[in-house]
């Protein structure tokens, strides 16, 4: 959840418009910040106390800088050296999930079931396909599925 919020920080802050040339640098910076947090989180299993202190201090620094509008400097460059930015695959994952839903719904329409059961079969297979695309994040899948259901109603 924290990674998603940080990845969206420069968009949510509203300080940089969409067609700006600055968005690429901001996207790279947020990817580096997420990579740093993942390194700190990986240390939780080996040195829990020290890792928790460093993770908390890092998150507080990120929050403080975000509140002050420093979305391009959530962490200092020294803290981010040697890291590769994390890529955001959310759009690709969402498109794959929607394509799987469409394919499952189309396939369900060819099932030999009564007309009254068709909507349930189509909806059920589409929901199952969507959940498969988000197997590691079932809560996120339900949240997205709920949003899709609200816009279609």
N, C-alpha and C positions, 0 to 999 in steps of 0.2 A: 504494500500500500504506500509506504513512504517513497519507494522508487517511482511509482506512478505520479505522485504529487510533485516530486522534484523534477521529473521529466516534463511536466506541464507548467512548471513555475514561471518560465519566461512568457508563456502564452497567457496564463491566468493573471499575471501582474498587469497586463494591459499597457505596458510601457513601450512595447515594440510592435509596430503594425505588421500585418502579414507579408506584404511584399518587400520588407526591409532586407537589406544585405546582411544585417547584423544577426539574423535568426540562425544562420549556419554556425557562427561562432558560439552563440548561446546554446544551441543544441549539442555542440561538441562539449562545451563546459558542463552542462548538466549530465551528459554521459560519463564524463570523468568523475564528477561528484558521486554518481551512483556506483561507479567502479570502486571508488574509495570506500564507500559504505559497505559494499560487498566484501572487500578485503577485511574490514573491521569486523563484520558479522562472522566471517569464517574463523576468526580467532576466538569466538565465543566458546567453541568446543574444547579449546586447549588451555586458554588462560582467561577464564570467565571474568574475574574481577577487574583486571586491567583492561580487558577488551570492552567491558561495559562502561567503565569510566571514559575511555577514549571515544567510544561510540556516542555516549551522551554528550560529551563536550563538542564533538563534531556536529551532531544534530542541533545543538543549541546555537553553534556558530552559523550553521546554514539558516536556521529560523531567524536569527537576529539580522543577518544580512538581507534576507528576503523581505523582512518587515521594513527595512530601511531602503528598499528598492534596488539593492545591489544584486540583481539577478544574474549578472555576468561575472560576479566574483563571490559566489556562494562559499567557496573555499579558496585559500591562497594557492597560487601556482606551485609553491614549494611542496605543498601537501599532495599535489596531484602528479608530480613528476614520476615517470616510469609506468604510468597506467595507460591502458587502452580504453577509449570511451565505450560505454555499453550502448549498443544499438537498440532502438525502439522498434520492435516488430509488431506493435499492436494493430496497425492498419492492415498489414498483411494477414495477421491472424484473424481479424474480424472479417475480412473479405473471404478467406478460406471457410470460415464458419458459415457465412451467409450462402456461399456456393454449396456447401454441404447440406444446408437446410433446404435450398431450392431443389437440389438433386434428390434428397430424401422425400420431399413433398411430392415431386413429380413421380418418383417411384411408387409412393404409397397410393397415388391416384389410380395406378394400374392393378392394385390388389383386388381380388375378387371378394369384396365385402359390400353389404347393402349401402344404398345411398345415404342413409341416415348416419352411418358410421364413418363415412369418408372424411368429414372435417376432423374427427378425433384421430383417425389414422394419420392424416396429413400433419396435423399439429403435433402429434406424439412423435412421429419419425423426425420431423424437423427439429423438435426440442432435443431429441436424443443425439442427432447429428451435431447440433450446436454445443451440447455438453461434451461430446467427444473432442471437439476442437479446443475446449478449455478444461481438459481433464485435470490439470494441475491447479486450476483456480475455479472450483465449482461456485464459490460465492460470486465471483466476477461474472461467470457465465449466467447465473440467475439474474444478476443486476442488469446485464445487457439484454437478456431475453425479456425481462420486465419492461425495459425501455422500448424495445421493438414492439411489444404487445400494446403498449399505451399509444404509440404513434399510429398503429394500424387501426385502432378502435375508433 
